[in-house]
Amino acid sequence: MDYSRLLQLNRPLLAGTVLVGLGSIVTGGLAVSAAGLAVPVLEGFANFFAGMTGNNLGALVERFRNSSEVLRNEDIAKAAGRTVAKALAEKISPKYPDIRKPLDNFANEIEGYWLQWAEEAKTLNLFETLQEDQLYQVFSQQPEQFTEYQVLPLEEWREVVTWLFQQGCEKGVLLDTLDSYQDVIEELTGELAANFNKHLRQVLKDDANNEGKAFVGMLFDLHGATLAKVDEIRDYLPEIATRQDMRLILAAISQLQRPNPPAPATPWHGLGAIATVPKPPPHFLPRPEDIDELKARLLAPNSQTLVMTGQVQKVGVQGMGGIGKTVLAAALARDNEVRRRFRDGIIWLTVGINPQPMELYDTIAKTLGGSHASQQGESQWNAYLSNLLWDKSCLLVLDDVWEQREAERFVEVLGPDCCLLLTTRDARLIAGLGANGYELEMLDENQSRQLLANWAGLHIEMLPATEAAAVIDHCGNLPLALALCGAQVGVDKNWADLLTALDAAAVLDHPHSSIYKSLDVSVAALGEPLRRAYLELGIVAQDVEISETALVKLWGRRGEKQEYQLRRWLTELAQRALVFVSGESPQRWVSLHDVQQKYLQDNLRDEAGLHGEFLRAYGGGQFPWTGAEVAAEVYLYQRAAYHFRKAGEIEAFRGLLWDFAWLQGKLEATDVRSLLADFEAVGEDEDRALRVLEGAIRLSSHVLDQDKTQLISQLWGRLLSFVESPQTIGNQEELSLPEPYRYFWEKIPVVGRYLPKYAAPQQQNAKGATVGEIEQLLHQAQQWQEKPWFRPLTANLTPPGGPLIRTLTGHSDRVRAVAIAPDGKRAVSGSWDDTLKLWDLEQGRELATLSGHSSSVTAVAIAPDGKRAVSASADYTLKLWDLEQGRELATLSGHSGGVRAVAIAPDGKRAVSASADKTLKLWDLEQGRELATLSGHSDEVNAVAIAPDGKRAVSASDDKTLKLWDLATGEEIASFTADTGVLACAVAPDGVTLVAGDRSGRVHFLRLEGL
């Protein structure tokens, strides 16, 4: 290819690389970097470039065109070369196993080819032909569309790729002629044309995680600012609105170049989300003095010690029931200063007197967008949420906390930049938590008059002084009581009748006597049958919202009123402050203050019977009903277990768990976590068949979390093994478990005796269960015809009760390595997502994520004491980790190729690594330094193992050899040559028996002699 054509191709390619790279940073496309150069500076600006004006684009074009002093072509070439190499190594090379090695070697050289070209073209201004429409095309798009920007058309990509392969052939890296690589060239051309931008984003992410050494500085230089100005830029950016035009950022950065004072900051509208925070109630009464005082306490900066040790700020609001704590906390959570401080959102949790911790944990996970279905039990949730919240800035609001332990469980999971706000009636709870307490007083006289006037629909000056004062006295200045009385005047327009009723009401020896008195008067003012309907709300669980649809079912079960009349009842109850509603009819949701709920439960008659009638109403008068027969909606799916239990019909609910229509409906209306909660609701009992069904759903949770329609296929694939044959459906036979699992290594000669032995699971039947239950469920599932589905003809998925205990999910790419700690209770995994994860094997939960590598993690080993681990990576380094603290202790550098394997000596003080650079290295883990390089292999070293005495090591290589090394001298002791490359090796506990595996699939059993 002649130089002029190469110039024509590379100019738009490298210019496009910068445009896409810049967009990746400013649209939040990069991960947080260790140096804080990427997302921490520009996070939250996902739509930053939307709505740009022509003048601004023109200014940016000029900035590009005149960037030769700050923008280095070699940096751009490095980014483009590394991106193409990544696409070849990860997407194309694995498809060609016979030539994968030379292709991988070629990928390692691509960056160098471009750097060489960039050196020759260092005087070239890549942007002298840049047009404004190119910038419009890039920066007018949303982030999710950003990767669609076409850097080069397909034909020009083909020319670039061909040029690269020509370089590889000419330099001897690729051993054949250019013609022999045409298929690979076509594959890589297509991949780059479709996904170059995605690969570039990953390259920039890897760079950001590697302290932004290569490209981040280059892209900031594009704005005429050096890395030394990053802190100053940070001062400007948080004040820029997320959807403002380019003018703001250009003006802010230009101020760095001039002595003039900066322009006034533009208010930032990127506030923390408040989707879970209750809306202000009708006739909301602001309490600015209380808000200001609470806000000052909540936003007060932690001491340096608190910041460094990760302790969290805790603020508690204490006061009696009905005094307005919840309303005040919600108003505080909606304050813009508070939302700006907690940029990742405010999460509201109503705890209540009978909390459901798993549901509350689930709310946190859903609010933050986490994948959480597979969490099981307190300990798993604790680890999962701790990891999820670690890097978040959130305010967690716990409303109506009764027990200290219920607050402590959330304190344990908060990240260092999170805060906790709780409301409670018990001042001792705040003291026990060591929180910053705030006691909310009752309303003063003027506030009480204002709230009373608001609910009565009057201006405060229009309140009758005598009557209002008397009502306030009856209400004890409590907001809930005042709302009830004011609402009654607002509806009935009669102060005299209200006072007469309050005077006649019984004086109760009750902590909420004034509220109960107001409730008695308000309920007595209702006509029948509305009074009866209101009292029936006592069947609603504490701190739970009920849907308008469910109330229509409850109130309409007798057929006495039309639906529109029942909806009017709900409107009137809301007008009288007897309920609180959200949303629009006919999809409103109804909530009750906990004092109102307690009042209703105290006045409930025939509780079990009413719960039963409510359930019967869903079946059109029939009960029990099946999932196909019931007119279910989301509230029933959410709360069915509660109502069945209260009705004394838990066995009928247990039957629903064998009803496929119910299972599918519940899953679609809620999620897999809620579905599993139904099985937990029936308790731990001897119904092993039900536990088998629960286990099948739990094993499928990672699938169902993504695609709810796969429930049917998952159940067939996992439960078919519990049926003797598909033709036995309908026969009532005892349910038997699968055959005991046989571990493959039991048959391996010689070394089999050194490997783990497990007792075979006992053959036992599910007490009280028959094959018929599973067969009937599968038969029901087979009739499901809502959409096409795959029906397994054999038991093709892992069944519950077998050797698979659970699937550990968390990595975002392939898992390449795993090591189990000596105590057998923990494991460490390494992945292509550049991270390691520490797992609790007994609980099946993630304990920590270990980040630090800038490329794939290829191997991991755990020290004999179980406290440290060493990881190997394709980034040419090893890292030493403290597993107890979850932190990096040292980086071991020295290899010139990706590190493929690592082994730790029995003394825990040394390690040996194997690399694609054809060497092994011996390391001192205590000093973090290299002790020796073991050279002798003529190709990549794939594996290494250390003998039990720690004196010798065995290595396996693609040069077809196994080599034995003396670790004291670094000398090669012996060598064995196989017929093909050797991929793996291990030394038995006797120190003389070796096992190795080669590329042909052959396993070699060897014994060391002459030692």
Secondary structure, 3 states (H helix, E strand, C coil): CCHHHHHHHHHHHHHHHHHHHHHHHHCCCCCCCCCCCCHHHHCCCCCCCCCCCHHHHHHHHHHHHCCCCCCCHHHHHHHHHHHHHHHHHHHHHHHCHHHHHHHHHHHHHHHHHHHHHHHHCCCCCCCCCCCHHHHHHHHCCCHHHHCCCCCCCHHHHHHHHHHHHHHHHHCCCCCCCHHHHHHHHHHHHHHHHHHHHHHHHHHHHHHHHCCCCCCHHHHHHCCCCCHHHHHHHHHHHHHCCCCCCHHHHHHHHHHHHCCCCCCCCCCCCCCCCCCCCCCCCCCCCCCHHHHHHHHHHHHCCCCHHHHHHCCCEEEEEECCCCCCHHHHHHHHHCCHHHHHHCCCCEEEEEEECCCCHHHHHHHHHHHCCCCCCCCCHHHHHHHHHHHHHCCCCCEEEEEEECCHHHHHHHHCCCCCCCEEEEEECCHHHHHHHCCEEEECCCCCHHHHHHHHHHHHCCCHHHCCHHHHHHHHHHHCCCHHHHHHHHHHHHHHCCHHHHHHHHHHCCCCCCCCHHHHHHHHHHHHCCCCCHHHHHHHHHHCCCCCCEEHHHHHHHHCCCCCCCHHHHHHHHHHHHHCCCCEEECCCCCCEEECCHHHHHHHHHCCCCHHHHHHHHHHHHCCCCCCCCCCCCCCCHHHHHHHHHHHHHCCCHHHHHHHCCCHHHHHHHHHHCCHHHHHHHHHHCCCCCCHHHHHHHHHHHHCHHHHCCCHHHHHHHHHHHHHHHCCCHHHCCCCCEEECCCCCCCHHHHCCCHHHHCCCCCCCCCCEEEEEEHHHHHHHHHHHHCCCCCCCCCCCCCCCCCCCCCCCCCCCCCCCCEEEEEECCCCCEEEEEECCCEEEEEECCCCEEEEEEECCCCCEEEEEECCCCCEEEEEECCCEEEEEECCCCEEEEEEECCCCCEEEEEECCCCCEEEEEECCCEEEEEECCCCEEEEEEECCCCCEEEEEECCCCCEEEEEECCCEEEEEECCCCEEEEEEECCCCEEEEEECCCCCEEEEEECCCCEEEEECCCC
